[in-house]
Amino acid sequence: MLATSAMVVAAWFCELLGGAPTLYGVLFVLASVAAAGWVRPAELICGPIAAPIAFAVGLLATSGPMNTVTELALRAPWLFVGTGIALWIVLVRKGLQLLRRRLSRGR
């Protein structure tokens, strides 16, 4: 919900600046990092899944249903980068969680 809300606000802000697709992409990467970093440990898989949904909802809020598909295609590199970073953060967090669990069992 946080990432989706942030991307809707970011989309509206970027529309005020005349579109600004690069700014929207940068804000999406930041929202992806936040979503992957703040998600509860029990729900780590939700971080990388929520990121592209938030990206699309933000575009939908300003572009409308028909233009959203085009905008998704044009801004796909930002979508892949943000989702990839979120996935990497979640994998590192899960690995550290498993390592902590294994070390605590060994003691």
N, C-alpha and C positions, 0 to 999 in steps of 0.2 A: 504494500500500500504506500509506503514511503517513497519508493522509487517511482511508482506510477504517478503519485501526486507531484513529485519533483519534476517529472518529465512533462506533465501537463502545464505546469507553471513555466517551465523552460520553453516549451513550444509557444506559449502566449507571449513570453518575453522576446523570443526571437522573431515572432511575427511583428512586434512593435518596431523592431530594428530592420524590417524589410526582408525577412526570411532568414538570413544568417545561418545557412546550413552547417558551416564549420563550428560556430558557437554551439549550435544544438548538439553536434557530435561530441564536442569536448564536454559539455554538460552531461551528456549521456554516459560517457566514460566515467566521469566522477560519480554519477548516480549508481553505476554498476559496481564501482569499488565500494561505495557505501552500503549497497544492498548485500554484497558478498561479505563485507566485514561485520555488519550488524545483525545478520540473521542468527537465530539461536543455533547452538551446536546440534541439537536434535533434528533440525530442519535444514541442514546445509545445502541440500540439493535445490532448495527453493531460490537461492541466490542467482545462479546462472539462468534459471528458468524465468524468474521475474524480470530480468533485465530486458530481453527482447520484447516481452509483453508491454513493459512500461514505455519502451521506444515507440512501439506501434500505437499505443493509446495516446501518447503525446502528439504524434502526427495526426491521428484521427481527430483530435480535439481542434486542430487548426485547419487541416486540409480537406476534411470531409471523406466519406467512404471511397469515392472513386479515385481521388488524387492520392490517397494513402498508399495504394499499391505502387503507384509510380514513384512516390517519395521513398518508399521502402527500397525499391530497386536502385534509386539514385544514391541513397545514403547507406547502402549495404556495407561498404568498408567500415564505417563507424560502428555499425551494428555488430559486425564480426569482431572488431577490436574490443569493444566493451564487453561482449559476451565472453570472449576468450580470456580477458583479464579477470572477469568474475569467476570463471571456471578455474583458473589457475589459483586464485585466492582461496576458493573453497577447497580445492584439492590439498593445498598446503595446510589449511586449517584442519582438515580431516586427518591428514598424515600426522600432524602434531598431536591431535587428540588420541589417535591410536597409539602413538609412541608413549604418551603420558600414561595411558591405561596399561600398556605392557610393562612399563617401568614400575608402576605402583603395584602390579601383581607380583613382580619379582622380589619385592622387599618383604 
